[in-house]
Amino acid sequence: MGTTHAITDRLAALLDEEHELRTRAMHHGGGLSRDEQSRLSKLESELDAVVRLLQQRRALEVFDDDAR
């Protein structure tokens, strides 16, 4: 269960950073710098990967519970 907690912590951190960048873009009418745009793109990819990992982890937990 500890691994799942670490994954959800990582997911929360990524979501916080994504939210910060998107909020900054909205409040600073000029959008994001190239570096910020690049970081946002990387965040989106990381978020996708972490969500897939969490889904896999949770599926394994369900499977393990059914095996008992």
N, C-alpha and C positions, 0 to 999 in steps of 0.2 A: 504494500500500500504506500510505502514511502516514495517509491519511484513515481507513482501517480501524483502525489503531492508536489514533487519537484517539477513535474511536467506542468501542472496547473499553475504553479508559481511562475514558471517561465512564460507561460501563455499570458498571465496577468501583466507581467513586466512588458512584454511585447505590445500588448493592447494599450497599455498606458503610454508607451512611446509613440505608437501610431496615433493615438488620440491627440497627444500633444502636438505632433506635426500637423495633423489635419486642422486642429484648432488654430494653430499659428498661421496656416495658409489662409483660413477664412478671415481672421482678424487683421491680417496684414495684406490688404488688397492686392499686393503684388505677387502673391503666391509664395512658393518655396524656391530657395536657391537650388542650383544644380546638385549640390551635395545633399541637401535635404530631400530632393526628389529621388535621388539615388538611394538614400537611406530608406525612404518610404517604400520604394520598390523592393528592396531587400527585406524589409519588415513584412511586407505582404507575402513574400515567398517563405520566410521563416514561420509566419503565422500558419500558413497552409501546412507546412511540414509538422509543426507542433500539434496542430489539430488532428492530423492523420495519426500521429504517434499516440495521442491521447485516445482516439477512437480504437486503435489497435489494442492498447493497454486495457481499456475497459472491456473490449470484446473478450480478451484473454481471461479477465477476472470473471466474467459471466460464465465462460467455458469451464474455468477451474471450479466454480461453485456448482455447476451442473455435474461435474465428474465425481463429486463427493457423495 
